[in-house]
Amino acid sequence: MLAPTARVHRRTVAVPGVVELVMITVDSGLDGPSAVVTANLHGDECTGVGVVHRLRHLLPDRLSRGRVHLFPSLNPGGLRAGTRHLPGDERDPNRSFPGDEGGSAAERLAHALWGVLEQEQPDVVIDLHTDSTRAIPYAILDRVVRGRSRRSVDARCRELAEASGLTVLHEYPRGRYLRYGLDRSLPGALVNGPGIAAVTLEVGPRRGLDPVAVDTALIAALGVLSAAGVLDHPAPRHPSRVDGGPWRRESGPRTSQAGMLEVIAEPGELFPVGEVIARVRSLDGRTLQELTAPQRGFVVAVPDRAWAPAGTACATLAIRDD
């Protein structure tokens, strides 16, 4: 049953010396869970902006209880400039949580957003990101490495990710997860700090609004919000979904020579251990290197580049998370 009194509110969140963030709240007027949807923390990842715009118009008619807070862009300056980072700050904004009121621009932005989350106490957070032009859509599960309720938080995150209908990947193993600072990403800080369930959806190419990608991410987000309990719009299984896991994200084999990168394996298609998944060629077409699968798995995403310097990972892979 739909809520009869859904209301839409708009407010701004000031980040002193950095930006004002737009926050849109769709409130059913009925008691229930609270969810937050964030987009465009990396300024060149735009699919989520289109998804939030769609949610802003869909949710008033579909919300059955509770409320959803929408952030169309956490990095408006990066969006305008087409850059991953905040203007004037080369730090990754998604390694800055819970933030620092007196820190860098990215840390101040993280601090301001964290304050809103502490105030609203959401039950679920969906963070919208993108990958490369040649990639399958997928949901990322952070490693829950701290907290008293690790098992229950991990189980809830898995439930939400599965509800997206997309391929589900765990993050890198614990050691690299911490070394890469992923526990200071927005979802990582939430699951490892206050224990708020969070999931990242990686859908679509960077730098533009692809209509198919926006539709895919919207359906996935509605599925997660359904699992959160604020509406009833479960997501179907996406055609690209790869079952048979659990899978985890892994960097593919790295090139030992510079050259043209030719990734042979199609994203989402399983390959056996030892299969050639990519080649490096010289400009005159000679094969300089063949890169083989370290174990059974599949390609998740292919780099958005043709010329690969030595040391380039040939792809993002998914392998068994044993």
Secondary structure, DSSP 8 states (H G I E B T S, - for coil): ---TT-EEEEEEEEETTTEEEEEEEEE-SS---EEEEEE-SSTT--HHHHHHHHHHHHHHHH--SSEEEEES-S-HHHHHHT-SSBTTB-S-GGG-TT--TTS-HHHHHHHHHHHHHHHH--SEEEEEE---SEE--EEEE----SSTTHHHHHHHHHHHHHHTTSEEEE-S-HHHHHHTTGGGSHHHHHHHTT--EEEEEE-S-SSS--HHHHHHHHHHHHHHHHHHTS--------TT---S--EEEEE--B-SS-EEEEE-S-TT-EE-TT-EEEEEE-TTS-EEEEEE-SSSEEEEEE-S-SEE-TT-B--EEEEE--
